[in-house]
Amino acid sequence: LSLAPGAYRLTLRPDSGAASYAFRFVDLESVPRLAPGALTQASLVPGEAAVYRFDAAAGEAATYAPGDIGRFSGNVRMFDRFGQSVSGDNPIEAAQEGAVLPRPGTYYLVIDTANDGVATPAALSFTLRLGAPTAQALALGALANGELRADGTAVYRFAASPQQWLWLDALADVDG
């Protein structure tokens, strides 16, 4: 949430009857800063989220690589400073292919763990890497097809000679 200074009121309503709940607001300016490429370790109670921030240049690819995730399950997400998702939801135990970051600035990595009913803290570890997006080689005239990454991109590299004109022949509709 991006809120202007002031007083706010939050109302929770169950679909029916009484319901239990628990939540917290996290000040994104106070979350730990990640050191890209370094192993990060955390201790969480299942059901809590670990939130981190990191700075990146436009066009860099951010890759999440799980280490020891112990008994945790849940999702990993990345957001820009405007709250826009840049990675989609990905399982905590799965490596996340490099999400290409659209603009320079601060990004947030959220590891949202599922509540397993055990209130005992447990350790998890992961590494966030930043680098150039992985590009597939593309020969002019060759068919390129596949699935877009979770961040909605596909990256190719190819060579063109000076003054060469190219036509992009879109052979299939892409959702989104």
Phi, psi and chi 1 to 4 in degrees:
 res  aa     phi    psi   chi1   chi2   chi3   chi4
   1 LEU       -  136.7  -61.2  172.5      -      -
   2 SER  -112.2  106.6  178.7      -      -      -
   3 LEU  -114.9  143.6  -57.4  172.6      -      -
   4 ALA   -75.3  155.0      -      -      -      -
   5 PRO   -57.0  142.8  -22.4   31.6      -      -
   6 GLY   151.0 -178.1      -      -      -      -
   7 ALA   -97.0  139.9      -      -      -      -
   8 TYR  -128.7  160.3  -68.5   87.3      -      -
   9 ARG  -130.2  130.7 -178.2  168.4  151.1  171.3
  10 LEU  -116.3  126.4  175.2   66.4      -      -
  11 THR  -117.0  129.6  -57.4      -      -      -
  12 LEU  -109.8  133.8  -54.8  174.8      -      -
  13 ARG  -133.5  126.0  -69.6 -169.7  179.0   97.8
  14 PRO   -77.1  161.3   30.1  -34.7      -      -
  15 ASP   -63.8  -37.8  -71.9  -23.4      -      -
  16 SER  -161.3  143.6   63.8      -      -      -
  17 GLY    63.6 -170.4      -      -      -      -
  18 ALA   -79.7  151.0      -      -      -      -
  19 ALA  -145.9  150.1      -      -      -      -
  20 SER   -94.0  157.0   60.3      -      -      -
  21 TYR  -155.7  163.0   64.0   90.2      -      -
  22 ALA  -157.7  136.0      -      -      -      -
  23 PHE  -159.4  169.7   68.7   88.2      -      -
  24 ARG  -150.4  150.9   64.0 -176.9  173.0  142.8
  25 PHE   -94.3  136.8  -76.8  114.4      -      -
  26 VAL  -112.7  124.6  176.2      -      -      -
  27 ASP   -75.6  108.8  178.2    1.2      -      -
  28 LEU   -65.3  -21.0  -65.3  177.7      -      -
  29 GLU   -75.1  -16.9  -68.0  -57.7  -46.2      -
  30 SER  -104.8    1.1   67.6      -      -      -
  31 VAL   -74.8  155.0  -60.6      -      -      -
  32 PRO   -62.1  144.9  -15.9   25.0      -      -
  33 ARG   -89.1  130.8 -170.1  170.6  -67.8  -81.2
  34 LEU   -79.7  146.9  -77.3  175.7      -      -
  35 ALA  -101.8  100.4      -      -      -      -
  36 PRO   -53.8  136.7  -27.7   37.7      -      -
  37 GLY    90.7  -14.8      -      -      -      -
  38 ALA   -96.7  146.9      -      -      -      -
  39 LEU   -68.9  128.6 -178.0   68.8      -      -
  40 THR  -109.7  134.0  -60.5      -      -      -
  41 GLN  -119.2  143.3  -62.8  178.3  -37.5      -
  42 ALA  -140.9  157.6      -      -      -      -
  43 SER  -123.9  120.8  178.3      -      -      -
  44 LEU  -134.4  153.8  -64.8  169.9      -      -
  45 VAL   -88.7  128.9  171.9      -      -      -
  46 PRO   -51.3  133.7  -29.5   38.3      -      -
  47 GLY   106.9  -19.0      -      -      -      -
  48 GLU   -86.3  160.5  -72.2 -178.3  -24.1      -
  49 ALA  -110.3  142.3      -      -      -      -
  50 ALA  -102.6  127.6      -      -      -      -
  51 VAL  -122.1  131.9 -176.1      -      -      -
  52 TYR  -132.9  160.7  -60.6   91.0      -      -
  53 ARG  -126.6  155.2   63.5 -175.5  167.3  148.0
  54 PHE  -153.7  155.0   62.2   95.7      -      -
  55 ASP  -103.8  144.5  -67.4  -39.6      -      -
  56 ALA  -148.3  159.1      -      -      -      -
  57 ALA   -90.9  156.2      -      -      -      -
  58 ALA   -60.4  136.0      -      -      -      -
  59 GLY    89.6  -10.1      -      -      -      -
  60 GLU   -70.7  153.7  -80.9 -169.3  -68.2      -
  61 ALA  -105.7  130.6      -      -      -      -
  62 ALA  -104.4  122.1      -      -      -      -
  63 THR  -117.8  124.2  -59.2      -      -      -
  64 TYR   -93.3  128.3  163.3   83.8      -      -
  65 ALA  -125.9  112.9      -      -      -      -
  66 PRO   -68.2  146.2   25.4  -30.9      -      -
  67 GLY  -103.1 -124.4      -      -      -      -
  68 ASP   -84.4  112.1 -179.6    3.6      -      -
  69 ILE  -100.5    3.1   61.7  159.7      -      -
  70 GLY    53.9 -132.2      -      -      -      -
  71 ARG   -91.6    6.3   68.7  176.6 -160.6 -104.8
  72 PHE   -73.6  147.5  -72.5  104.6      -      -
  73 SER  -134.6  168.4   63.0      -      -      -
  74 GLY   141.7 -157.2      -      -      -      -
  75 ASN  -130.0  156.3  -68.8  -53.2      -      -
  76 VAL  -117.3  134.8  176.0      -      -      -
  77 ARG  -136.7  151.9  -57.8  174.2 -177.2  101.4
  78 MET  -126.2  137.3  -77.4 -173.8 -104.8      -
  79 PHE  -128.9  153.1  -63.2   91.1      -      -
  80 ASP   -89.1  179.8   66.8   13.0      -      -
  81 ARG   -68.8   -9.4   66.6 -177.7 -179.1  -89.5
  82 PHE   -97.7    3.2  -55.4  108.9      -      -
  83 GLY    84.3    7.5      -      -      -      -
  84 GLN   -83.8  130.2  -62.6  -63.0  -48.4      -
  85 SER   -68.0  137.0  176.2      -      -      -
  86 VAL  -116.1    1.6  -64.5      -      -      -
  87 SER  -136.7  -16.0   67.8      -      -      -
  88 GLY    75.5  178.0      -      -      -      -
  89 ASP   -88.3  130.4  -71.3  -15.6      -      -
  90 ASN  -131.6  143.7  -64.7  -76.5      -      -
  91 PRO   -59.0  139.8  -19.2   29.4      -      -
  92 ILE   -59.1  -29.3 -166.9  172.8      -      -
  93 GLU   -87.6   -4.5   67.2  -84.6    3.1      -
  94 ALA  -105.4  138.1      -      -      -      -
  95 ALA   -64.1  140.1      -      -      -      -
  96 GLN  -105.7  121.0 -178.7  175.2  -43.3      -
  97 GLU   -59.8  150.0 -170.6  174.5  -26.9      -
  98 GLY   -52.6  114.4      -      -      -      -
  99 ALA   -81.1  121.9      -      -      -      -
 100 VAL   -76.5  122.3  178.7      -      -      -
 101 LEU   -87.3  126.2  -54.3  175.1      -      -
 102 PRO   -76.6  -20.1   27.3  -33.4      -      -
 103 ARG  -148.4  159.1   61.6 -174.1   63.4   75.4
 104 PRO   -72.7  151.3   27.7  -33.8      -      -
 105 GLY   138.2 -159.8      -      -      -      -
 106 THR   -91.7  138.1  -59.8      -      -      -
 107 TYR  -126.8  161.4  -72.2   84.5      -      -
 108 TYR  -125.6  135.7  -59.1   92.8      -      -
 109 LEU  -109.2  124.1  174.9   76.2      -      -
 110 VAL  -117.9  121.1  178.2      -      -      -
 111 ILE  -103.9  103.6  -60.5  174.7      -      -
 112 ASP  -100.4  102.9 -164.7    7.3      -      -
 113 THR   -86.2  150.6   65.0      -      -      -
 114 ALA   -86.3  146.4      -      -      -      -
 115 ASN   -78.2  119.2 -173.0  -17.0      -      -
 116 ASP  -100.3    9.1   66.5    0.1      -      -
 117 GLY    85.1   -3.0      -      -      -      -
 118 VAL  -108.3  120.3  179.5      -      -      -
 119 ALA   -89.1   18.5      -      -      -      -
 120 THR   -92.0  129.0  -55.1      -      -      -
 121 PRO   -60.6  148.0  -19.5   30.4      -      -
 122 ALA  -137.3  158.8      -      -      -      -
 123 ALA   -94.8  149.0      -      -      -      -
 124 LEU  -144.7  159.6   65.6   82.1      -      -
 125 SER  -143.1  155.0   63.6      -      -      -
 126 PHE  -160.9  167.9   66.7   91.9      -      -
 127 THR  -130.8  135.9  -56.9      -      -      -
 128 LEU  -110.2  124.9  179.2   78.2      -      -
 129 ARG  -113.8  141.5  -66.7 -176.1 -179.1   83.3
 130 LEU  -115.9  142.5  -65.3  176.9      -      -
 131 GLY  -178.3 -173.4      -      -      -      -
 132 ALA   -69.6  142.6      -      -      -      -
 133 PRO   -62.8  145.8    0.8    1.9      -      -
 134 THR   -73.0  122.6  -56.4      -      -      -
 135 ALA  -111.9  138.1      -      -      -      -
 136 GLN   -88.1  140.7  -59.1  174.8   55.4      -
 137 ALA   -69.7  140.0      -      -      -      -
 138 LEU  -135.2  121.7  177.5   64.2      -      -
 139 ALA   -88.4  137.2      -      -      -      -
 140 LEU   -58.5  134.5  -63.9 -178.7      -      -
 141 GLY    90.6  -14.3      -      -      -      -
 142 ALA   -82.3  147.9      -      -      -      -
 143 LEU   -74.5  131.1  175.3   65.1      -      -
 144 ALA  -116.4  128.9      -      -      -      -
 145 ASN  -151.2  167.7   59.3   14.3      -      -
 146 GLY   154.0 -158.8      -      -      -      -
 147 GLU  -113.5  140.2  -63.0  -68.8  -37.3      -
 148 LEU   -70.4  150.3  -64.5  177.7      -      -
 149 ARG   -68.9  172.3  -63.6 -169.5  -84.2 -154.6
 150 ALA   -59.6  -27.3      -      -      -      -
 151 ASP   -85.0    5.3   66.4   -4.9      -      -
 152 GLY    83.0   19.8      -      -      -      -
 153 THR  -123.8  160.0   64.7      -      -      -
 154 ALA  -137.6  134.3      -      -      -      -
 155 VAL  -119.4  127.7 -179.6      -      -      -
 156 TYR  -126.2  156.3  -68.9   92.7      -      -
 157 ARG  -126.8  141.3   62.5  176.8  164.9   28.7
 158 PHE  -154.9  166.1   59.5   92.5      -      -
 159 ALA  -112.5  142.7      -      -      -      -
 160 ALA  -133.9  146.5      -      -      -      -
 161 SER   -85.3  161.2   58.0      -      -      -
 162 PRO   -56.6  140.5  -21.7   30.3      -      -
 163 GLN    65.0   11.4  -55.0  -62.9  -39.3      -
 164 GLN   -78.0  132.4 -175.7  174.6   14.3      -
 165 TRP   -98.1  135.5  -76.8   72.7      -      -
 166 LEU  -123.9  149.6  -59.6  175.1      -      -
 167 TRP  -119.6  129.4  176.7  -97.5      -      -
 168 LEU   -91.1  110.0  175.8   64.5      -      -
 169 ASP   -94.1   97.8 -174.4    8.0      -      -
 170 ALA   -75.1  110.6      -      -      -      -
 171 LEU   -91.5  -13.7  -58.9  173.9      -      -
 172 ALA  -149.8  149.2      -      -      -      -
 173 ASP   -71.9  144.0  -70.0  -24.9      -      -
 174 VAL  -115.4  125.3  177.3      -      -      -
 175 ASP   -64.9  147.0  -67.3  -22.4      -      -
 176 GLY   100.5      -      -      -      -      -
